[in-house]
Amino acid sequence: MRKIIVLSYITLDGVMQAPGRPEEDTSGGFKYGGWVAPYFEEVGGKIIVGQLKPADYLLGRKTFEAWADYWPEHDNFWPAINDGTKYVLSRTLKKSNWKNSVFLTNLAEIKKLKDSEGSDIQVHGSGELVQLLLKNDLVDEIWLKIYPVTLGSGKKLFGNGTIPAAFTLTESTVTPTGVIIVNYVRTGEVKTGTMGV
């Protein structure tokens, strides 16, 4: 069985929309695209590059289309993305010129992929896909980069449908400017109780 790892940039209020560039995703009138840019030099080097190890990738259609326009021409920063298999969940997109692209149409195909042999599967961006994975308890690990900004609006990482689940912290770092980098592993059910006072 393969692990599905969600990697996401989020704000303090949970927004994940358009972290990289102003024009990345303006849907819903979002006007704060590129909010990670002021922190990129500090976080982007050793920390992010270390997480971009060879893997397979599971992407939503919108993220895939944006990446297919960019990464084939910029393989000096992240060569693994071009060589790895890109699994794309889409009911409308069926083919691409980007090498190693495979198209999936439903949740059953994702479950079959997860149950197969192979490398870890990383999910980047792909907000709607992440919601589907969380709702169906298919996320094994969550790697977050939490930035010290609030945006008040935008697509959120944890939206409607996220099931109650417990995670254990496996790694954490705080940068001098306050970016929190944390990795969590799915460990079980949420436990409740009464606080002693």
N, C-alpha and C positions, 0 to 999 in steps of 0.2 A: 504494500500500500504506500502511496506517495503522500507527502505532506503538502498541504496548501498553505502558503504563507502570504498574508496580506501585508504589503508595505505601503505606508501612507504618510504624507505630509498633512498635518492638521493644525488649525489654530486652537487657541485656548477654548473657544466656544464650539469646537468640533467641525469647522468648515474645512472641506478638502478640495473645493472647486478651484481650478486654474492656479495652482501654486507657481508654475514656472514662467508664464508669459502673459502679458495683458490680453492678447487675442486668443489664448488657449481655449477658453470656454466662457463666452459672454451670455449664455442662455439665462433666461430669467432676469435680464438686465444687469447681470453681475459685472461690476466695474473695478474690482480689486485684483484682477489677475496679475501674477508676478509677485505675490506677497512674500515668497521665500528669498527673493533676489538679494535683499540687504544682508542676508545671513549666509549666502552661498559660499563665499570664500572660507568661512569658518567651518561650515558643516559639509560642504560639497566635496572637499578633498578626500582625506583619508577615511572619514566615517562613511559617507555614501558610497564611495568607490569600493570599500570593503564589503558592502552589502550587494554589490552588483556582480557577484560571482556567477559562474556558469550555472544555468538552471533551465527549466522549461518555463513558459510564461502562459498565463491564462488572462485574457484581456476582453473587455467589452468592445463593441464595434467602434464607438467614438474614440476611445483611447487608441485602439489599433490603427484607425485611419490617420490620426494625428502622428503617431509614431512611424507609420509606414512612409509618411512624407518626409520625416526628419532623419531617423536613425540609419538608413542605408548609406547616407552621405556623410555621417558623422561617427564612423565606427572606431575612430582613434580613442574616444573617451570610454566607450562601452562596447567592445567587440563581441562580448557574449550575447548581446541582444540579437545581433544579426545571425549568429551561428545557432542559437537555441531554437527550439520549436515554439512557435507562437500559436497557441490554441485560442480561437476567437469565437465567443458566443454571439451569434447573430442569426436572425431569421431572414435577413435581406442580403447580406454580403456573402458571396459564395467563392470568390477567388481573389488572388492578389499576386502581384509580381514580386513581393517581398519573399525571399526564400524561406523555406521551412514554416510556412503558414498553413494551418489546418483549421477548418471551420466546423464548429459545433452548433447545433440548433436547439438543444434543450437540456434541462437539468439531469436527465438520465444519462446523457453522454458525458457530462461533467463527473457524475458519480462513477461511471465506468472508467474514466481517465484516472480518477483518484485511486481506484482499486487496482490499477495496473502497476507493472514494475517500471521503474525509471527514477529520474532525478526529482528533487523537490520542484514544486510548481509555485512560481511567484506571481502574485496579482498586484499590479501597479495601477494607480488611478482607478478607472472603471467603477464608478460609484454605484450604479445600478446592479452590476454583477456582484459587487461586494455585499450589497443588501441581500441578494438572493442566496449567496453562500452563507451569510450569518443566519438568515432565517431558517436554513436547512442544516445547520450545525456541521458545515463542511470546512470550517476554518480551523487549522491546527495551531497556527502561530500568527501573532499580529506584531509587526515591527513598526513603531510609530516614531515620527519626528514631530514633536509638539512645539510650535513656535509661539513666542510671547506676544501675540497680537490677537485681537478680537475683531471680527468683521460684521457681526450682527445678522448677516444674511448669507445665503449661498448653500450649496449642496453639502450635506453633513455625512460624515463617515457612518455614524450610528443613527440610523433613521428608523422609520416604522418597520416592524417585523423582526428586529433583532431579538433573539431569544435570550432568556436568562442563562448565563454561563459563567463559570469561574475560570480565571487565568492565573498563572504563576509568573512572576517576574523572573527572567533569566539573565537580563543584562540591562544596565542603565548608565547613562552618562549625562552630565549637564555641562553645556558649553559656557564660556565666560559671558556670552550675551544672553543666556537664559534659555536656549533651545534644549529641550529635554528629549533624549533619545532612549527609547525603552523597547525591549523585546519581551513578549509574553507568550507563554505556551498554554494551550487549552488543557485544563486539568480536571474538570468535573462540573458538578452542579453547584448552584449558589446556595450557601448555607446562611441561615438566618438565626437570630436569637435576640436576647435582651441585654442591653448594656448595663453593667453593674455601676452603681453610683454610691 
